[in-house]
Each structure stands twice: as C-alpha cells, then as structure tokens.
Amino acid sequence: MGTVSNELGNGIRTGEQYLEGLRDDRDVWMHGEKVKDVTAYPGLSRGAKTLAEFLDKQFDPELQDLVSYEEDGKRFATSHLIPKSVDDVKKRGAAFYEWATWSNGMFGRTPDYKNASVMAFAASADFLAEGKPEFAENMRNYYQYVKTNDKVLTHTLINPTYNHAQAKEGKYDAKVALQVVKETDAGIVVNGARLLATLGPHADEIEVFPSSLLTASEDNVPFTFAFAIPIDTQGLRLICRDTYDHGKSHFDAPLSSRYEEMDSVVVFDNVFVPWERIFMYREPLLCNRAFSETGAIVHMMHQVVCGKLAKVEFIVGLLCAMAKATGKDKDMNVKGMIAEAMWTAESIRAFQFQAEALAEADKFGTFLPQRRPLDTSRNTVPKLYPRLIEIIQLLGSSSLMATPTEADFSNGIVGDVEKYFQTVNLSSKDRVGLFRLAHDVAVSGFGSRQVLYERFFFGPQNVMASIYYDLYNKDEMIARVETLLNSE
Ligand SMILES: Cc1cc2nc3c(=O)[nH]c(=O)nc-3n(C[C@H](O)[C@H](O)[C@H](O)COP(=O)(O)OP(=O)(O)OC[C@H]3O[C@@H](n4cnc5c(N)ncnc54)[C@H](O)[C@@H]3O)c2cc1C
C-alpha cells in the first residue's frame, strides 16, 4: 500500500484515499461504545485495511486491464462498465471473479457488488422516469458520482420485523420500520431502522432501496422510497454486531484476521435526504418492478455467481489439502465427499458460463447475462454451502480442535506440538496452520457468520424460490405430462 498515487474524482481510488475517506463523522457503535475511527478501531481496522489493499490492486499493471477500463483518459472499475456486448459481460465476469479470488470469496461484499446495481439502474434510468423524470436524472448523476470517485457502497433493503403476522401481510410497523416523517422543498426526512448493512462501517455511502415485496396499500406508501446518502449523514447511526476479528495473528486466524466485513443495523434518527438523492418515491408497484425490470437483480447475481465460484473452488482446495495431510485422500468415501464440493464448483462455473454466453440486450440496450442459470445458483448455493461446511467438519473432526497457537511453536511446549501434531504428509506447523484455516472456515464465529450470510444475504430462501418458480417456463413441461396422460 502507499506506492500508488492518484487524483481524487478521477476514477479508481488508492487504498490510502479510501481509508482517508472513512475518517469522517460517521456514527458507528460497537462493543458498547462509539467508534472514533473505524480505520484504527480494533475489530474493524483490519477489514478496512484489507479493502484498501484490494483497491490498490486496481493500480497493479498486470491486473489493470482486467479490473478497470479506460474512458476519456481516465480509469474506472470494470464493475461500472455498461455492457454493450457479450464480450463486455464476460469482461465484467472476469473482473468480478478476480476481485473474489483476492479473499477466496470470504470478503463477499466487495464494492463491485453494489456497483453492479448502480450501473444497472443508471443504464435503465428511463424506468425510474416513470416515477418522475428527475429520478432518472438523479440516478444517472449518482452513477457518475460513484464511478468517478470509486465510492464504496453498502445497502439496506429490509425493515426490521416487529410482528410476523403483520409482516406476512406485507405491512410494516411504524414503531420500527424506516418511514418518511416529513417532506420539504429540499427533500424528505426519514425515521426508523433498516437492516442489515454488511460493510456499513467500511462504506462511503448507503443505498436504501425497497425490499421487492411491497403491498400496494396506502399503509405502505410512507415506507416506499429509494435513495442513497453518505454514511456520515447527520442522524444516521450504525449498530454493529460483535467483531470476529479478535486481533489474532494471520497464522492463528487466517480469515477473521483479514476479512471481517462488519454487519450493522442502521438507525435513521430524523435523517434528511435531498431530492437529488431520491430515485423512487411513494410508488410501491414501481418499487416492486424495479430490481427485475432494470436488470439490477441479474447484474448483482452475476457478481455473486463469480464470487461463489472463487469461494467454492477455495473450499475444494482446502478439503483436498486436509485429506492429503493424513493420507485420507486414498479413501473412496473421503473422495466421494470432496467430489460433492467439486460438483458444486463445477455447477457454479457452468451457471456463469451459460449466463455470460447467452447474454442479450435488454430493452435499454444493455447486455444482460441470462437470468435463469444465475437464479439457479442464487437458489442452490444457500443450500449447498452449509453442506460444504458440514463436509469440512466431517473430514476435519478432532483435527479442527487440535489447534495450538502460533505462540506454542516457540514456547515451553514447542517439543510437544512439533512431535504430536505432525502427520504423515505435513510438518506439525503446516498441519496446525491448515486446520486453523479449516476451523476459521467451518467452526469459528467468522465461519458460522459466513454460513448465515450464504443462507440469507440475497433474501429469504422461500421468497427467492417462489420467484424462481413463477419465472420458470413450466408450460411446455406440463404439456408433455398432459400429452402422456391424454394419449390412448
Ligand atoms: C450475514 C447477513 C448479512 C446481510 N447483509 C445484508 C445487507 O447487506 N443488506 C440487506 O439489505 N440485507 C442484508 N441481510 C438481510 C437479509 O436480506 C435478510 O436476512 C433476509 O432477507 C431475511 O430477512 P430477515 O432476516 O428479516 O428474516 P425473516 O424475514 O424474519 O425470516 C426468517 C425466517 O422466517 C421465514 N419467513 C419469513 N417470512 C415468512 C413468511 N411470510 N412465510 C413463511 N416463512 C417466512 C424466512 O423464510 C426465514 O427462514 C443480511 C443478512 C445476513 C444474515
């Protein structure tokens, strides 16, 4: 870090420029106290440093043409490229995948995720003009702002549930849900809470978009809006969960010491949102169509499928290394379990390949990856990922607990750990390092949160499955059944 220089507002940003931007007046709370500086606060600082290192990679001459593109003499993140061909879609996919390999998919909320959505909304901004022509212009301007300043975004789509029965009817409760409390010539004032802003403390901006399932009743109108504001906006407060980065060395906690992307509930204490940052307002039915009709959902799924490929490939590598450590890799049952992870990786690869190869121009002239394979991935990975973690636990067994610390290799018990922790194929230190990594993937707080993330980050599984069912082209298949039943 620190070896690259760059002018702000000129496209891609350096890590140092990003970190400097986080040292603002943001109101972040964690572990019972207000965080003064997220770039220095234990439990948050190393996640910020990791993201800064990733941003610096955009200046690596060997990666530059992959993760950024040139326009009017400036360079911008590839995730901002509006795809006009299948090749552009593939270029975006290659960049998503590259970003994901930097953390082996364990830092899921890299900025390219939200960039995919902002790009899609801007490219199809005419859709927002159905609400008001200014909203389309606002979105185009916002895209330019995010793109030219390389801003890092988080988002919140969900209102907290106060009463499940009420939520089931598609209604929100005014006690907890984010709502408009005042409208002025300059903008709106919102009050309430939203969840869950992954990367919130490490983001520059927050997008507050509607969940896709609003009922069109009058009751819901005050809860219906889409806007984006800076994280340090007055009245905006982030309440973080416990950190999983406990300050351990990279050897002791290979993932949680690097990839802690904090999740936070967001409180809006009478927050003012200027009109120029509003993209939809008071139109539940328009909001419900937005993610699908703009293609934003598909472009986000594209980023996700590339990230999941990198993540599952890494788990395949981990499982193979674990099996080899003790020679279990000759066992047919062990091979069978690892093959399950391989099938998952290869399925995701095939989904990505098909979605990119069959990309087509949408009604706005933007090339859209084919939805169905991406949607299949978004519906199956939340179910398959927990199984992969189970396989790590089944193969790892007590080795996941036989995990002395780095310090034990240079203290009074070094003789014991060097002797009793070795395996046929690995020295003691290499074995402990490998299984500490497996522990961080499958047992630690960090690993458990990854499972929860995979289960839920894209939405409730039953909702996603129901949408998938509705979109699936079933008629021809039903017709075949009917043909058989009706045949003589
Ligand atoms: C680690 C993590 C990171 C996240 N990051 C983000 C983020 O960055 N931005 C963001 O906006 N959101 C984020 N989310 C939130 C995510 O979108 C929600 O968790 C998800 O949509 C489910 O909503 P919920 O948590 O309110 O659960 P609920 O809606 O309470 O659902 C909990 C369970 O109840 C079931 N259920 C709910 N409603 C019904 C119903 N009507 N009928 C039958 N069953 C029902 C669901 O299927 C689910 O299994 C994140 C979540 C996690 C766990």
The ligand as an ORCA input file, in Angstrom:
! r2SCAN-3c Opt
* xyz 0 1
  C     -24.903    -12.074      7.446
  C     -26.013    -11.325      6.800
  C     -25.733    -10.216      6.013
  C     -26.763     -9.473      5.422
  N     -26.459     -8.369      4.688
  C     -27.455     -7.603      4.208
  C     -27.178     -6.387      3.524
  O     -26.025     -6.001      3.339
  N     -28.217     -5.627      3.107
  C     -29.519     -6.015      3.317
  O     -30.414     -5.285      2.908
  N     -29.801     -7.160      3.938
  C     -28.810     -7.952      4.400
  N     -29.110     -9.092      5.071
  C     -30.522     -9.331      5.415
  C     -31.188    -10.338      4.558
  O     -31.662     -9.740      3.383
  C     -32.338    -10.913      5.421
  O     -31.756    -11.641      6.484
  C     -33.252    -11.793      4.661
  O     -33.933    -11.074      3.672
  C     -34.285    -12.413      5.601
  O     -34.979    -11.415      6.278
  P     -34.982    -11.382      7.864
  O     -33.582    -11.519      8.361
  O     -35.777    -10.213      8.300
  O     -35.683    -12.713      8.319
  P     -37.214    -13.057      8.390
  O     -37.981    -12.383      7.297
  O     -37.641    -12.928      9.793
  O     -37.117    -14.549      8.005
  C     -36.613    -15.519      8.923
  C     -37.169    -16.857      8.525
  O     -38.578    -16.829      8.542
  C     -39.092    -17.205      7.280
  N     -40.221    -16.355      6.885
  C     -40.231    -15.016      6.858
  N     -41.401    -14.558      6.367
  C     -42.141    -15.631      6.079
  C     -43.426    -15.825      5.536
  N     -44.201    -14.811      5.162
  N     -43.858    -17.078      5.366
  C     -43.073    -18.123      5.700
  N     -41.839    -18.019      6.222
  C     -41.365    -16.785      6.415
  C     -37.959    -16.990      6.273
  O     -38.018    -17.867      5.193
  C     -36.729    -17.236      7.108
  O     -36.320    -18.566      7.024
  C     -28.104     -9.869      5.635
  C     -28.390    -10.995      6.416
  C     -27.373    -11.723      6.994
  C     -27.725    -12.914      7.833
*
